[in-house]
């Protein structure tokens, strides 16, 4: 009984098994590398989002407080004029200040409605 063909088949099978094993290891290594890349990119994205939130928060804080400080100063200046209030100047300045206040979503607490 000649077992040469069987031996060749077994050797070919072993060779294919080794090749598949090598390919599997290579693929697993690439998956690990890509997973590490994704984790790294994810952490960079989170950091970028946090930095952008801080920047927006800072900008909003600065702009809102500067605007409110200007509005307060203008009101104080109009109210504290010597010789009484200049009603026409007060009305004109109020017309200018209301859109500035509304820009930040503030509603007029003195309006009916």
Secondary structure as UniProt FT lines:
FT   HELIX           4..79
FT   TURN            82..83
FT   HELIX           87..102
FT   TURN            103..105
FT   TURN            109..110
//
